[in-house]
Amino acid sequence: MTPGGIAFDRVTFAYAGTPVLDDVSFDLPEGEFCLLVGPTGAGKSTLLKAVNGLVPNFTGGTMSGRITVAGRDVRGSTPADLADLVGYVGQDPLAGFVTDEVERELAYTAEQLGVAPAAMRKRVTEIVDLLGLADVRDRDLAALSSGQRQRVAIGAALVAGPSALVLDEPTSALDPTAADEVLSTLHRLVHDLGVTVLLAEHRLERVAQYADSALLLNGGKVTAGPVGAILAASPIAPPVVELGRLAGWPGPPVTIREARRHATALRSTLTDLHTPTATAEAPVGPPLLEARAVTVDYPGGVRAVNGVDLVAARCERIALMGRNGSGKSSLLWALQGTGTRSGGTVTIGGDDPAARKPAERRTLAGLVPAEPADLLYAETVAAECAGADRDGRVPAGTCAKILDDLVDGVDETAHPRDLSEGQRLALALAVTLTAAPPLLLLDEPTRGLDYPGKAALATRLGRLAEAGHCVVVSTHDVEFCAEFASRVVVLSDGEVVADGPARQIVAASPMFAPQVEKVLPGWLTVAEVAAALGTGDADD
């Protein structure tokens, strides 16, 4: 193995006898940027945590085989033992911070390793400069944007000077611009410092262009190879790869630039076919939601929402988009009635949800938060559903029936926190829908979902809209927006800066345009292109 790299040699790991990793072997050389690919629930987080000793030291389970980083055997070592060797950044940086200020967080690891004060100051300053944190080094962590927090988490992991950096979905909570900033930082670490980066991410369209190689984890087995070859063989692939498969392009290409070079013939073919229109779907009936001049203020003079007007009817599918910190979540909570509203009015079917008791409020608007587990408190799925039936004062079995309609195969005896991301989201959605609210609000529902999971969610939400619900989804996921939304509302600094048909809004924005639109202007999804082509193929 190349010094400084990561190697797995016949590693097997199982929880309670259930194998997650099955005879896994691979070798990443020093200074490699490797993308870990696999379906939801395949065990990607388990593999990543095995690199720094979180698995099995803090998770339990049985492991065999050998893992080395920079030539050192990591088996039997704890994350603290390996801090100078492996930096680990989890899905939620804020949950992993141990201090409350940026500079203190960056210095914490060096302090624990006994680094001399002068050397510590030098290291922290170098990390601040490397990651572009100079303007926030004295700020509270809670006051940072999600992208800034990710960079601080990466910096805290780098202070000890590790040979390898392991990251679990580092862009899942980020808007497209912030995600690019974080990935560019990682790319610089690989090329300038020779750090080996192993990264798992569901939003492959963001990461593929940065990676040198890829690992596919599926069914406990790992396949290693070039990014293009792995994505071509993977059941989980970004839209541009799926488009290449449909069109029969060689490779297939994994970047927008490569795809454009192949797309001339396909563009010509599509020119002669029906082009999807940019008209909005007509709302059915009178407005359901009427929000006028909504303002949300927080202590310290922070205005999160500034005079927002939003009118929506039943059957609408609205994507609420904007950069981190633009006020999307604050607006959703204000619309639902539980969140703070400093000014303005909100009515749902003529009623103000903020003036109603919680039980009554749930019959007007249901909100699924960014962490669906926050709505779940029972020990089993069955108990959760029974509780929702009681709270909603509906016949027994109502919630379970809704859950069964949303997703198949959920074990009613399972603990909600043991479900997959998609199943847990479906359960939270079923609990919310039990009260039959006409307005349904979801905050970043695609975190942790792979492409099939997101497509299934878009279909479910579409059916709910067809059934008469108004569905509003806050999201950074441009590919999900392309599949789900009929209308897009863009926020910036707490104000609405764009509101119109989804096709028109995303096509006009380099930040929010999906991959297919960047290759084939006027088309948003692979499914649209496939439907236009019928059974025919478009060759280069």
VEXRODO-330203 format. One record per residue (C-alpha): residue in one letter; x, y, z; residue number from 1. Coordinates in Angstrom, 3 decimals, always signed. Example, Ala and Ser with C-alpha at 12.3 -4.5 7.8 and 13.67 -1.06 7.14 Angstrom:
{'a' {+12.300 -4.500 +7.800} 1};
{'s' {+13.670 -1.060 +7.140} 2};
! end
This chain:
{'m' {+0.000 +0.000 +0.000} 1};
{'t' {+1.136 +3.535 -0.759} 2};
{'p' {+2.189 +5.329 +2.480} 3};
{'g' {-0.519 +7.674 +3.727} 4};
{'g' {-3.364 +5.788 +2.092} 5};
{'i' {-6.280 +3.696 +3.377} 6};
{'a' {-6.441 -0.082 +2.917} 7};
{'f' {-9.083 -2.675 +3.820} 8};
{'d' {-7.958 -6.301 +3.737} 9};
{'r' {-10.818 -8.824 +3.839} 10};
{'v' {-12.840 -6.805 +6.344} 11};
{'t' {-16.138 -8.299 +7.524} 12};
{'f' {-18.473 -6.602 +9.974} 13};
{'a' {-21.867 -7.619 +11.334} 14};
{'y' {-24.442 -6.214 +13.761} 15};
{'a' {-26.157 -8.946 +15.791} 16};
{'g' {-25.201 -11.528 +13.192} 17};
{'t' {-26.445 -9.452 +10.238} 18};
{'p' {-23.517 -8.769 +7.861} 19};
{'v' {-23.000 -5.182 +6.730} 20};
{'l' {-19.510 -5.486 +5.246} 21};
{'d' {-18.672 -8.818 +3.615} 22};
{'d' {-15.004 -9.594 +2.881} 23};
{'v' {-14.265 -6.011 +1.798} 24};
{'s' {-10.851 -5.247 +0.290} 25};
{'f' {-9.599 -2.077 -1.385} 26};
{'d' {-6.507 +0.146 -1.421} 27};
{'l' {-6.623 +3.944 -1.683} 28};
{'p' {-3.230 +5.559 -2.326} 29};
{'e' {-2.037 +8.693 -0.578} 30};
{'g' {-3.579 +11.914 -1.880} 31};
{'e' {-6.613 +10.212 -3.463} 32};
{'f' {-10.096 +11.759 -3.510} 33};
{'c' {-12.385 +8.735 -3.401} 34};
{'l' {-16.183 +8.774 -3.620} 35};
{'l' {-18.110 +6.046 -1.763} 36};
{'v' {-21.315 +5.157 -3.616} 37};
{'g' {-24.211 +2.910 -2.621} 38};
{'p' {-27.960 +2.723 -2.008} 39};
{'t' {-29.519 +4.027 +1.193} 40};
{'g' {-28.870 +1.499 +3.952} 41};
{'a' {-25.982 -0.207 +2.144} 42};
{'g' {-23.590 +0.407 +5.045} 43};
{'k' {-21.607 +3.415 +3.809} 44};
{'s' {-21.594 +5.119 +7.226} 45};
{'t' {-20.455 +1.859 +8.818} 46};
{'l' {-17.528 +1.585 +6.424} 47};
{'l' {-16.489 +5.186 +7.050} 48};
{'k' {-16.677 +4.812 +10.829} 49};
{'a' {-14.534 +1.679 +10.660} 50};
{'v' {-11.648 +3.790 +9.332} 51};
{'n' {-11.320 +5.782 +12.569} 52};
{'g' {-12.436 +3.148 +15.061} 53};
{'l' {-15.990 +4.340 +15.754} 54};
{'v' {-16.924 +0.906 +14.395} 55};
{'p' {-16.881 -1.356 +16.344} 56};
{'n' {-15.678 +0.516 +19.472} 57};
{'f' {-18.809 +2.644 +19.882} 58};
{'t' {-21.334 +0.672 +17.854} 59};
{'g' {-20.805 -2.909 +18.981} 60};
{'g' {-20.855 -5.722 +16.458} 61};
{'t' {-18.165 -8.156 +15.338} 62};
{'m' {-15.335 -7.413 +12.928} 63};
{'s' {-12.615 -9.408 +11.236} 64};
{'g' {-9.921 -8.491 +8.743} 65};
{'r' {-7.373 -5.672 +8.747} 66};
{'i' {-7.670 -1.904 +8.218} 67};
{'t' {-4.588 +0.282 +7.858} 68};
{'v' {-4.124 +4.016 +7.423} 69};
{'a' {-0.653 +5.267 +6.470} 70};
{'g' {+0.589 +1.769 +7.227} 71};
{'r' {-0.740 +1.736 +10.822} 72};
{'d' {-3.219 -0.952 +11.856} 73};
{'v' {-6.298 +0.827 +13.239} 74};
{'r' {-8.043 -2.248 +14.625} 75};
{'g' {-8.294 -2.123 +18.405} 76};
{'s' {-7.718 +1.640 +18.499} 77};
{'t' {-10.272 +4.282 +19.530} 78};
{'p' {-11.017 +7.485 +17.591} 79};
{'a' {-8.954 +9.405 +20.180} 80};
{'d' {-5.989 +7.094 +19.549} 81};
{'l' {-6.302 +7.746 +15.823} 82};
{'a' {-6.914 +11.526 +15.916} 83};
{'d' {-3.452 +12.240 +14.517} 84};
{'l' {-4.068 +9.753 +11.700} 85};
{'v' {-7.729 +9.990 +10.674} 86};
{'g' {-10.006 +13.034 +10.695} 87};
{'y' {-13.727 +12.234 +10.737} 88};
{'v' {-16.578 +14.621 +9.831} 89};
{'g' {-20.127 +13.346 +10.379} 90};
{'q' {-23.401 +14.318 +8.739} 91};
{'d' {-24.261 +16.976 +11.344} 92};
{'p' {-21.198 +19.102 +12.243} 93};
{'l' {-23.045 +21.107 +14.907} 94};
{'a' {-23.810 +17.919 +16.844} 95};
{'g' {-20.108 +17.046 +16.887} 96};
{'f' {-18.758 +20.375 +18.132} 97};
{'v' {-17.483 +20.462 +21.723} 98};
{'t' {-17.037 +24.237 +22.161} 99};
{'d' {-19.080 +27.279 +21.191} 100};
{'e' {-16.604 +29.400 +19.204} 101};
{'v' {-14.783 +28.798 +15.932} 102};
{'e' {-11.205 +29.323 +17.145} 103};
{'r' {-11.754 +27.285 +20.316} 104};
{'e' {-13.186 +24.417 +18.268} 105};
{'l' {-10.190 +24.455 +15.951} 106};
{'a' {-7.795 +24.406 +18.897} 107};
{'y' {-9.593 +21.730 +20.908} 108};
{'t' {-8.058 +18.675 +19.227} 109};
{'a' {-4.557 +20.134 +19.394} 110};
{'e' {-5.051 +20.821 +23.104} 111};
{'q' {-6.121 +17.224 +23.721} 112};
{'l' {-3.021 +15.996 +21.902} 113};
{'g' {-0.786 +18.160 +24.090} 114};
{'v' {+0.498 +20.410 +21.310} 115};
{'a' {+2.601 +23.315 +22.602} 116};
{'p' {+0.775 +26.690 +22.615} 117};
{'a' {+3.042 +28.301 +20.010} 118};
{'a' {+2.688 +25.334 +17.648} 119};
{'m' {-1.064 +25.255 +18.273} 120};
{'r' {-1.476 +28.920 +17.311} 121};
{'k' {+0.508 +28.292 +14.131} 122};
{'r' {-1.616 +25.284 +13.189} 123};
{'v' {-4.902 +27.062 +13.861} 124};
{'t' {-3.816 +30.084 +11.812} 125};
{'e' {-2.782 +27.841 +8.920} 126};
{'i' {-6.143 +26.040 +9.001} 127};
{'v' {-8.029 +29.350 +9.142} 128};
{'d' {-6.169 +30.610 +6.084} 129};
{'l' {-6.455 +27.319 +4.207} 130};
{'l' {-10.222 +27.041 +4.670} 131};
{'g' {-11.092 +30.723 +4.321} 132};
{'l' {-12.307 +31.138 +7.910} 133};
{'a' {-10.499 +34.365 +8.812} 134};
{'d' {-13.689 +36.442 +8.836} 135};
{'v' {-15.486 +34.086 +11.234} 136};
{'r' {-12.702 +32.869 +13.531} 137};
{'d' {-14.071 +34.857 +16.501} 138};
{'r' {-17.754 +34.049 +15.910} 139};
{'d' {-20.083 +31.650 +17.739} 140};
{'l' {-20.563 +28.341 +15.953} 141};
{'a' {-24.340 +28.597 +16.285} 142};
{'a' {-24.276 +31.852 +14.285} 143};
{'l' {-22.527 +30.327 +11.259} 144};
{'s' {-24.117 +29.191 +8.019} 145};
{'s' {-24.207 +25.461 +7.274} 146};
{'g' {-21.364 +25.810 +4.772} 147};
{'q' {-19.214 +27.652 +7.308} 148};
{'r' {-19.919 +24.984 +9.924} 149};
{'q' {-18.824 +22.276 +7.508} 150};
{'r' {-15.553 +24.088 +6.902} 151};
{'v' {-15.000 +24.500 +10.661} 152};
{'a' {-15.666 +20.775 +11.168} 153};
{'i' {-13.145 +19.947 +8.450} 154};
{'g' {-10.654 +22.361 +10.011} 155};
{'a' {-11.099 +20.808 +13.470} 156};
{'a' {-10.368 +17.403 +11.967} 157};
{'l' {-7.273 +18.735 +10.177} 158};
{'v' {-5.613 +20.481 +13.137} 159};
{'a' {-4.039 +17.216 +14.272} 160};
{'g' {-2.437 +16.807 +10.840} 161};
{'p' {-4.111 +13.508 +9.841} 162};
{'s' {-3.103 +11.519 +6.785} 163};
{'a' {-6.726 +10.768 +5.888} 164};
{'l' {-10.022 +12.634 +6.067} 165};
{'v' {-13.305 +10.698 +6.152} 166};
{'l' {-16.595 +12.524 +5.529} 167};
{'d' {-20.200 +11.302 +5.691} 168};
{'e' {-22.529 +13.290 +3.412} 169};
{'p' {-20.777 +16.633 +3.922} 170};
{'t' {-23.036 +18.517 +1.472} 171};
{'s' {-26.425 +17.077 +2.475} 172};
{'a' {-27.483 +20.245 +4.339} 173};
{'l' {-25.881 +22.725 +1.949} 174};
{'d' {-27.169 +24.831 -0.909} 175};
{'p' {-25.403 +24.272 -4.265} 176};
{'t' {-22.993 +27.200 -3.853} 177};
{'a' {-21.980 +26.254 -0.296} 178};
{'a' {-21.538 +22.641 -1.409} 179};
{'d' {-19.172 +23.733 -4.163} 180};
{'e' {-17.162 +25.749 -1.634} 181};
{'v' {-16.746 +22.732 +0.661} 182};
{'l' {-15.876 +20.347 -2.174} 183};
{'s' {-13.380 +22.820 -3.616} 184};
{'t' {-11.747 +22.979 -0.188} 185};
{'l' {-11.435 +19.186 -0.081} 186};
{'h' {-10.036 +19.162 -3.597} 187};
{'r' {-7.377 +21.647 -2.513} 188};
{'l' {-6.462 +19.520 +0.515} 189};
{'v' {-5.927 +16.514 -1.731} 190};
{'h' {-3.828 +18.323 -4.310} 191};
{'d' {-1.879 +20.718 -2.080} 192};
{'l' {-1.362 +18.675 +1.092} 193};
{'g' {-1.651 +15.081 -0.134} 194};
{'v' {-4.503 +14.259 +2.272} 195};
{'t' {-6.417 +11.091 +1.374} 196};
{'v' {-10.144 +11.868 +1.267} 197};
{'l' {-12.855 +9.196 +1.483} 198};
{'l' {-16.322 +10.705 +1.115} 199};
{'a' {-19.844 +9.266 +1.017} 200};
{'e' {-22.568 +11.349 -0.593} 201};
{'h' {-26.034 +10.695 -2.059} 202};
{'r' {-26.006 +13.847 -4.202} 203};
{'l' {-23.521 +12.402 -6.646} 204};
{'e' {-24.156 +15.132 -9.214} 205};
{'r' {-22.281 +17.493 -6.869} 206};
{'v' {-19.269 +15.309 -6.118} 207};
{'a' {-18.440 +13.155 -9.137} 208};
{'q' {-16.439 +15.861 -10.918} 209};
{'y' {-14.062 +16.215 -7.942} 210};
{'a' {-13.311 +12.523 -7.342} 211};
{'d' {-10.278 +10.604 -8.588} 212};
{'s' {-11.801 +7.174 -7.978} 213};
{'a' {-14.890 +5.522 -6.527} 214};
{'l' {-16.025 +2.606 -4.403} 215};
{'l' {-19.426 +0.949 -4.873} 216};
{'l' {-20.837 -0.678 -1.718} 217};
{'n' {-23.838 -2.875 -2.427} 218};
{'g' {-24.960 -6.044 -0.681} 219};
{'g' {-21.972 -5.863 +1.645} 220};
{'k' {-19.492 -6.108 -1.231} 221};
{'v' {-17.194 -3.360 -2.508} 222};
{'t' {-16.151 -2.737 -6.103} 223};
{'a' {-13.349 -0.229 -6.729} 224};
{'g' {-12.482 +1.602 -9.929} 225};
{'p' {-12.546 +4.866 -11.907} 226};
{'v' {-15.496 +7.144 -11.217} 227};
{'g' {-17.053 +6.675 -14.642} 228};
{'a' {-16.809 +2.898 -14.594} 229};
{'i' {-18.254 +2.644 -11.072} 230};
{'l' {-21.177 +4.967 -11.798} 231};
{'a' {-21.870 +3.144 -15.052} 232};
{'a' {-22.239 -0.113 -13.095} 233};
{'s' {-23.965 +1.391 -10.057} 234};
{'p' {-27.710 +1.153 -9.357} 235};
{'i' {-27.332 +4.681 -7.940} 236};
{'a' {-26.149 +7.250 -10.489} 237};
{'p' {-26.592 +11.000 -11.109} 238};
{'p' {-28.946 +12.240 -13.844} 239};
{'v' {-26.155 +12.988 -16.320} 240};
{'v' {-25.029 +9.343 -16.164} 241};
{'e' {-28.616 +8.130 -16.610} 242};
{'l' {-28.965 +10.488 -19.574} 243};
{'g' {-25.787 +9.024 -21.079} 244};
{'r' {-27.171 +5.507 -20.647} 245};
{'l' {-30.445 +6.512 -22.325} 246};
{'a' {-28.677 +8.167 -25.238} 247};
{'g' {-26.068 +5.441 -25.612} 248};
{'w' {-23.130 +7.759 -25.090} 249};
{'p' {-19.776 +6.076 -24.427} 250};
{'g' {-18.480 +6.165 -20.878} 251};
{'p' {-21.087 +7.284 -19.894} 252};
{'p' {-19.957 +10.849 -19.112} 253};
{'v' {-20.030 +11.879 -15.449} 254};
{'t' {-19.696 +15.662 -15.810} 255};
{'i' {-21.786 +18.327 -17.525} 256};
{'r' {-18.846 +19.286 -19.737} 257};
{'e' {-18.393 +15.717 -21.003} 258};
{'a' {-22.124 +15.286 -21.578} 259};
{'r' {-22.393 +18.474 -23.624} 260};
{'r' {-19.722 +17.175 -25.992} 261};
{'h' {-21.903 +14.141 -26.720} 262};
{'a' {-25.267 +15.897 -26.806} 263};
{'t' {-25.322 +17.529 -30.275} 264};
{'a' {-27.229 +14.731 -31.989} 265};
{'l' {-29.652 +14.325 -29.097} 266};
{'r' {-30.375 +18.068 -29.058} 267};
{'s' {-31.146 +17.900 -32.776} 268};
{'t' {-33.480 +14.947 -32.271} 269};
{'l' {-35.321 +16.645 -29.419} 270};
{'t' {-35.736 +19.867 -31.406} 271};
{'d' {-38.188 +18.050 -33.676} 272};
{'l' {-40.158 +16.643 -30.742} 273};
{'h' {-42.598 +18.171 -28.284} 274};
{'t' {-40.787 +20.447 -25.830} 275};
{'p' {-42.169 +20.631 -22.293} 276};
{'t' {-43.895 +23.955 -21.741} 277};
{'a' {-43.032 +26.518 -19.078} 278};
{'t' {-46.628 +27.178 -18.083} 279};
{'a' {-47.703 +26.615 -14.502} 280};
{'e' {-50.415 +24.138 -13.609} 281};
{'a' {-53.603 +26.037 -12.894} 282};
{'p' {-54.496 +26.024 -9.190} 283};
{'v' {-57.765 +24.282 -8.386} 284};
{'g' {-60.286 +26.456 -6.594} 285};
{'p' {-59.703 +29.508 -4.397} 286};
{'p' {-56.503 +30.137 -2.405} 287};
{'l' {-55.971 +27.766 +0.516} 288};
{'l' {-52.945 +29.531 +2.017} 289};
{'e' {-52.762 +33.304 +2.215} 290};
{'a' {-49.659 +34.753 +3.871} 291};
{'r' {-49.293 +38.525 +3.808} 292};
{'a' {-46.257 +40.574 +4.922} 293};
{'v' {-44.995 +37.737 +7.147} 294};
{'t' {-42.046 +38.787 +9.293} 295};
{'v' {-39.953 +36.625 +11.628} 296};
{'d' {-37.442 +38.186 +14.034} 297};
{'y' {-35.037 +36.476 +16.419} 298};
{'p' {-33.129 +37.881 +19.423} 299};
{'g' {-30.096 +39.980 +18.596} 300};
{'g' {-31.799 +41.909 +15.841} 301};
{'v' {-31.814 +39.003 +13.360} 302};
{'r' {-34.621 +39.230 +10.809} 303};
{'a' {-35.057 +35.810 +9.195} 304};
{'v' {-38.205 +36.556 +7.185} 305};
{'n' {-38.900 +40.052 +5.909} 306};
{'g' {-42.401 +40.851 +4.683} 307};
{'v' {-43.063 +37.695 +2.660} 308};
{'d' {-46.283 +37.306 +0.658} 309};
{'l' {-47.246 +33.784 -0.395} 310};
{'v' {-50.593 +32.652 -1.791} 311};
{'a' {-51.183 +29.003 -2.719} 312};
{'a' {-54.102 +26.796 -3.699} 313};
{'r' {-54.903 +23.149 -3.213} 314};
{'c' {-53.137 +20.745 -5.595} 315};
{'e' {-50.077 +22.986 -5.931} 316};
{'r' {-46.577 +21.500 -5.598} 317};
{'i' {-44.268 +24.295 -4.437} 318};
{'a' {-40.505 +24.110 -3.917} 319};
{'l' {-39.135 +26.742 -1.539} 320};
{'m' {-35.491 +27.340 -2.449} 321};
{'g' {-32.631 +29.658 -1.524} 322};
{'r' {-29.200 +29.673 +0.042} 323};
{'n' {-28.529 +28.493 +3.584} 324};
{'g' {-29.824 +31.151 +5.974} 325};
{'s' {-32.275 +32.663 +3.503} 326};
{'g' {-35.237 +32.086 +5.865} 327};
{'k' {-36.882 +28.971 +4.404} 328};
{'s' {-37.283 +26.986 +7.628} 329};
{'s' {-38.374 +30.059 +9.587} 330};
{'l' {-41.056 +30.750 +6.985} 331};
{'l' {-42.341 +27.160 +7.104} 332};
{'w' {-42.719 +27.239 +10.887} 333};
{'a' {-44.437 +30.628 +10.700} 334};
{'l' {-46.886 +29.266 +8.116} 335};
{'q' {-47.609 +26.225 +10.296} 336};
{'g' {-48.360 +28.459 +13.276} 337};
{'t' {-45.941 +26.983 +15.821} 338};
{'g' {-43.028 +29.222 +14.882} 339};
{'t' {-42.484 +32.839 +15.779} 340};
{'r' {-44.311 +35.428 +13.684} 341};
{'s' {-43.327 +39.001 +14.432} 342};
{'g' {-45.687 +40.556 +11.928} 343};
{'g' {-48.050 +39.891 +9.053} 344};
{'t' {-50.966 +37.493 +8.693} 345};
{'v' {-51.343 +33.808 +7.807} 346};
{'t' {-54.638 +32.083 +7.073} 347};
{'i' {-55.282 +28.520 +5.944} 348};
{'g' {-58.801 +28.088 +4.670} 349};
{'g' {-59.635 +31.341 +6.442} 350};
{'d' {-58.210 +30.258 +9.841} 351};
{'d' {-55.054 +31.568 +11.497} 352};
{'p' {-53.097 +28.459 +12.653} 353};
{'a' {-51.226 +30.463 +15.313} 354};
{'a' {-54.545 +31.223 +17.013} 355};
{'r' {-55.442 +27.538 +17.330} 356};
{'k' {-54.450 +24.973 +19.939} 357};
{'p' {-51.784 +22.454 +18.786} 358};
{'a' {-54.320 +19.672 +18.156} 359};
{'e' {-56.465 +21.993 +16.028} 360};
{'r' {-53.405 +23.450 +14.304} 361};
{'r' {-52.405 +20.000 +13.034} 362};
{'t' {-55.700 +19.773 +11.142} 363};
{'l' {-54.826 +22.952 +9.223} 364};
{'a' {-51.106 +22.486 +8.491} 365};
{'g' {-48.731 +19.599 +9.044} 366};
{'l' {-44.972 +20.160 +9.111} 367};
{'v' {-42.353 +17.417 +8.754} 368};
{'p' {-39.074 +18.896 +10.088} 369};
{'a' {-35.604 +18.380 +8.617} 370};
{'e' {-35.087 +15.593 +11.178} 371};
{'p' {-38.240 +13.443 +10.827} 372};
{'a' {-37.290 +11.537 +13.993} 373};
{'d' {-38.147 +14.697 +15.955} 374};
{'l' {-41.818 +13.807 +15.423} 375};
{'l' {-41.394 +10.199 +16.565} 376};
{'y' {-41.363 +9.280 +20.248} 377};
{'a' {-42.882 +5.768 +20.601} 378};
{'e' {-40.982 +2.483 +20.952} 379};
{'t' {-42.468 +0.807 +17.869} 380};
{'v' {-43.965 +1.774 +14.522} 381};
{'a' {-47.311 +0.312 +15.612} 382};
{'a' {-47.333 +2.410 +18.798} 383};
{'e' {-46.422 +5.516 +16.799} 384};
{'c' {-49.344 +4.937 +14.450} 385};
{'a' {-51.734 +4.237 +17.333} 386};
{'g' {-50.664 +7.483 +19.016} 387};
{'a' {-51.250 +9.435 +15.812} 388};
{'d' {-54.757 +7.937 +15.550} 389};
{'r' {-55.553 +9.010 +19.111} 390};
{'d' {-54.120 +12.501 +18.681} 391};
{'g' {-56.005 +12.955 +15.434} 392};
{'r' {-59.216 +11.484 +16.861} 393};
{'v' {-59.571 +9.195 +13.870} 394};
{'p' {-60.495 +5.484 +13.651} 395};
{'a' {-57.816 +3.020 +14.749} 396};
{'g' {-55.660 +1.888 +11.847} 397};
{'t' {-55.875 +5.175 +9.924} 398};
{'c' {-52.182 +6.064 +10.302} 399};
{'a' {-51.057 +2.497 +9.556} 400};
{'k' {-53.137 +2.532 +6.356} 401};
{'i' {-51.573 +5.842 +5.263} 402};
{'l' {-48.086 +4.457 +5.988} 403};
{'d' {-48.846 +1.328 +3.962} 404};
{'d' {-49.966 +3.525 +1.056} 405};
{'l' {-46.752 +5.556 +1.258} 406};
{'v' {-44.186 +2.754 +1.520} 407};
{'d' {-44.108 -1.044 +1.548} 408};
{'g' {-42.406 -3.386 +3.971} 409};
{'v' {-42.232 -1.370 +7.204} 410};
{'d' {-42.054 -3.707 +10.213} 411};
{'e' {-44.677 -2.520 +12.724} 412};
{'t' {-42.630 -3.996 +15.591} 413};
{'a' {-39.461 -2.056 +14.657} 414};
{'h' {-38.253 +0.963 +16.626} 415};
{'p' {-38.749 +4.099 +14.472} 416};
{'r' {-35.088 +5.051 +14.850} 417};
{'d' {-34.037 +1.671 +13.442} 418};
{'l' {-35.827 +2.320 +10.140} 419};
{'s' {-34.088 +3.414 +6.973} 420};
{'e' {-34.103 +7.135 +6.134} 421};
{'g' {-36.889 +6.646 +3.592} 422};
{'q' {-39.024 +4.553 +5.944} 423};
{'r' {-38.567 +7.002 +8.831} 424};
{'l' {-39.565 +9.908 +6.589} 425};
{'a' {-42.629 +7.981 +5.399} 426};
{'l' {-43.634 +7.259 +9.015} 427};
{'a' {-43.293 +10.932 +10.003} 428};
{'l' {-45.298 +11.876 +6.914} 429};
{'a' {-48.009 +9.314 +7.791} 430};
{'v' {-48.210 +10.644 +11.359} 431};
{'t' {-48.595 +14.173 +9.988} 432};
{'l' {-51.215 +13.162 +7.409} 433};
{'t' {-53.342 +11.331 +9.989} 434};
{'a' {-54.821 +14.685 +11.045} 435};
{'a' {-55.686 +15.306 +7.354} 436};
{'p' {-54.209 +18.823 +7.066} 437};
{'p' {-54.910 +20.483 +3.695} 438};
{'l' {-51.506 +22.223 +3.830} 439};
{'l' {-48.451 +19.953 +4.012} 440};
{'l' {-45.006 +21.481 +4.729} 441};
{'l' {-41.724 +19.540 +4.526} 442};
{'d' {-38.270 +20.868 +5.461} 443};
{'e' {-35.380 +19.293 +3.505} 444};
{'p' {-37.047 +15.867 +3.189} 445};
{'t' {-34.449 +14.356 +0.807} 446};
{'r' {-31.491 +14.285 +3.224} 447};
{'g' {-30.236 +10.707 +3.429} 448};
{'l' {-32.251 +9.527 +0.413} 449};
{'d' {-30.692 +8.066 -2.732} 450};
{'y' {-32.055 +8.762 -6.228} 451};
{'p' {-34.735 +6.008 -6.194} 452};
{'g' {-35.818 +7.167 -2.731} 453};
{'k' {-36.166 +10.754 -3.921} 454};
{'a' {-38.088 +9.697 -7.033} 455};
{'a' {-40.471 +7.680 -4.850} 456};
{'l' {-40.943 +10.673 -2.521} 457};
{'a' {-41.691 +12.978 -5.472} 458};
{'t' {-44.317 +10.492 -6.670} 459};
{'r' {-45.924 +10.235 -3.212} 460};
{'l' {-46.073 +13.988 -2.769} 461};
{'g' {-47.481 +14.357 -6.275} 462};
{'r' {-50.306 +11.970 -5.401} 463};
{'l' {-51.045 +13.925 -2.241} 464};
{'a' {-51.292 +17.113 -4.304} 465};
{'e' {-53.601 +15.377 -6.767} 466};
{'a' {-55.766 +14.341 -3.807} 467};
{'g' {-56.248 +17.997 -2.882} 468};
{'h' {-53.355 +18.853 -0.558} 469};
{'c' {-51.169 +21.898 -1.095} 470};
{'v' {-47.576 +20.646 -0.701} 471};
{'v' {-44.717 +23.048 +0.085} 472};
{'v' {-41.188 +21.628 +0.286} 473};
{'s' {-38.104 +23.534 +1.422} 474};
{'t' {-35.130 +22.039 -0.404} 475};
{'h' {-31.594 +22.569 -1.682} 476};
{'d' {-31.940 +19.521 -3.918} 477};
{'v' {-32.282 +20.824 -7.469} 478};
{'e' {-32.752 +17.340 -8.939} 479};
{'f' {-35.644 +16.609 -6.568} 480};
{'c' {-37.138 +20.007 -7.381} 481};
{'a' {-37.057 +19.137 -11.093} 482};
{'e' {-39.054 +15.961 -10.426} 483};
{'f' {-41.477 +17.314 -7.830} 484};
{'a' {-42.305 +20.988 -8.266} 485};
{'s' {-44.833 +22.764 -10.444} 486};
{'r' {-43.882 +26.117 -8.894} 487};
{'v' {-40.684 +27.459 -7.333} 488};
{'v' {-40.392 +30.264 -4.782} 489};
{'v' {-36.850 +31.550 -4.181} 490};
{'l' {-35.912 +33.346 -0.956} 491};
{'s' {-32.883 +35.559 -0.363} 492};
{'d' {-32.212 +37.360 +2.923} 493};
{'g' {-35.731 +36.596 +4.060} 494};
{'e' {-37.454 +38.034 +0.993} 495};
{'v' {-39.064 +36.456 -2.077} 496};
{'v' {-36.900 +37.217 -5.110} 497};
{'a' {-38.544 +34.852 -7.601} 498};
{'d' {-41.904 +33.086 -7.797} 499};
{'g' {-43.175 +31.273 -10.858} 500};
{'p' {-43.445 +28.037 -12.852} 501};
{'a' {-40.698 +25.587 -11.885} 502};
{'r' {-39.370 +25.165 -15.421} 503};
{'q' {-39.078 +28.899 -15.934} 504};
{'i' {-37.405 +29.627 -12.568} 505};
{'v' {-34.813 +26.826 -12.527} 506};
{'a' {-33.883 +27.281 -16.183} 507};
{'a' {-33.047 +30.930 -15.494} 508};
{'s' {-30.760 +30.117 -12.550} 509};
{'p' {-27.287 +28.568 -12.863} 510};
{'m' {-27.489 +27.690 -9.136} 511};
{'f' {-30.826 +25.858 -9.267} 512};
{'a' {-30.751 +24.322 -12.758} 513};
{'p' {-30.715 +20.484 -12.749} 514};
{'q' {-28.090 +18.552 -14.692} 515};
{'v' {-30.341 +17.652 -17.635} 516};
{'e' {-31.292 +21.294 -18.216} 517};
{'k' {-27.612 +22.243 -18.334} 518};
{'v' {-27.035 +19.666 -21.078} 519};
{'l' {-30.385 +19.942 -22.902} 520};
{'p' {-31.892 +23.420 -22.349} 521};
{'g' {-35.650 +23.237 -21.884} 522};
{'w' {-35.655 +19.716 -20.421} 523};
{'l' {-35.466 +19.061 -16.672} 524};
{'t' {-35.354 +15.300 -16.120} 525};
{'v' {-34.207 +12.100 -17.776} 526};
{'a' {-37.792 +10.843 -17.592} 527};
{'e' {-38.967 +13.767 -19.746} 528};
{'v' {-36.340 +12.995 -22.371} 529};
{'a' {-37.146 +9.278 -22.309} 530};
{'a' {-40.861 +9.997 -22.727} 531};
{'a' {-40.162 +12.279 -25.699} 532};
{'l' {-37.932 +9.689 -27.369} 533};
{'g' {-40.427 +6.885 -26.797} 534};
{'t' {-38.807 +3.522 -27.414} 535};
{'g' {-36.134 +4.930 -29.705} 536};
{'d' {-32.515 +5.620 -28.801} 537};
{'a' {-30.462 +8.668 -29.593} 538};
{'d' {-26.888 +7.837 -30.532} 539};
{'d' {-23.944 +10.150 -30.685} 540};
! end
